[in-house]
Amino acid sequence: MQQAALRNADFASSGLSSARGKQKKLKTPNWKSEVPIDAESLQVRRQCFWETQPAYGGDQVIWDALKAAVEATDEDHALIVLESAGITYTNHSLQVCYDERGSKYELPDYVLSDPTNLSHSKVQSASPELELMNRDQS
């Protein structure tokens, strides 16, 4: 019993959190896009990330759980998904996460939240890559 309490204290002092620890709030990053971006372009960028995430390493099951947690309609559902997959995260944020084997998963700001300068009208893309992705989606 005392060893379990010591492990929990070590875990708490590490800055890691898990849904099992009954963490109350997940923070979303507050960020500003370097170039103007509209909702459609942001969605394309997010889709590109999730489609290419196997290149970043880690377990596909964990990536799928992270995507489900990010796209969850409420925080309680997100926390259940994270707990079920054994995912821990740092500083109340999903920007840096770990699976039970210690593999690290990093999620970019644009996947976790909208930028503060999100345009509500169509923005002409300054990025040729994003423009190509937009054309491929049509």
N, C-alpha and C positions, 0 to 999 in steps of 0.2 A: 504494500500500500504506500509506504513512504517513498519507494523508488518511483512509483507512478507519479506521485506528487512532484518529485524532483524533475522527472522528464517533462511534465507539464509546465513547470516553472522555466526550464531551459527553453522549451518551445515558445513560451510567451515572451521571454526576453530576446529571442532571436528576431522578432519582428514579423515572423510568419503567422498566418492566421488560416484557419480552416472553418468550413461550415460547422464542423463538429464542435468547435469552440464557441458556437452560438454568437458569432460576430454579427452585430446589428446592421451595419451599413457598408455597402460597397460604394466607394467613391469613383466617379467618372472623371477623367482628366479634363481640365479646362485648357483648351489650346486654340491657337489661331493659325489658319492656313497661310502659308507663305504667299500663295497666289490665290485669287478669288476662285471659289469652287461652289457649284450648285449641288442640290440634293441628288440629282441624277448622276453627276460625275462622282460624287462621294460614294454612292451605291456601287458604281462600277469599280471603283478603287477597292472597296471592301470585298466585293465578289472576287476580284483578282487575288487579293490576299488569301482568302479562304481556299481558292482553287490551287494556289501554289504553295500552301503551307507545308506539304510533305517535304519540300526542299529544305525546310528549316530544321529537320530532324525531329526526334521525339516519336511518340506513339500516336497512330492515327485515331485510336479510341479517345485519347486525351484531347486531341485537336477537335474532334467532333463534340466532345463534352464542353470544351471552351466555347465553341461556336454556339452551342445550344444555350449556354449560360449567358453569353453576350446578347443573344437574340431573345432571351426570355422576356415575357411581358411584365413580370414583376420580380422583385428582388428575392422573395421567398422561393420562387421556382428556380431562380438562378443558383441560390445557395444549396438547394436540394440536389441539383445537377452536379455542382462542384463536390459536395459531400459524397455522392454516390460514386464519383470517379476517383475519389481520394486526392483531390487537387488542393494544394495549399497555395496561398498568395500572400504578398507582402503589403504592408501599409494600407490595408483596406482597399486595395486596387488589384485589378486583374492584369495590370501592365507587365508584371513579372509573376509567373506561377511555376509550381513544381509538382511533378507527379510523385507517387509513393516510392519510386526508384531513384528520385533525386534529379530527374531530367528537368531542365529549365525550358520554359515556354515564355516567349516575350510577345505581347500584343501591342501593336502600334496605336497611338492615340486615335487615329481616324477610324479604327475598328470599334473602339469603345464609346465614342461620343461624337457629336457634331461639333465642328469648329464654331467659335464665337462669331466669326465673320461669314457664316454660311449665307450664300446669296439665295434669294427667293425667286430669282429670275435666271434664265439660261445664261451661263457665262461662257464666253469664247475661250476655249482651252489654250493655255500657253504651252502645254506639254504635248509634243507630238505623240508620245506613247499613249497618253490618256485619250487623245483625239482618235487614234487608231482603235483603241478599245471601245470607244463610243460608237465608231462606225461598225465594228464587228457585232455590236449588240443590236444594231438596226436590222 
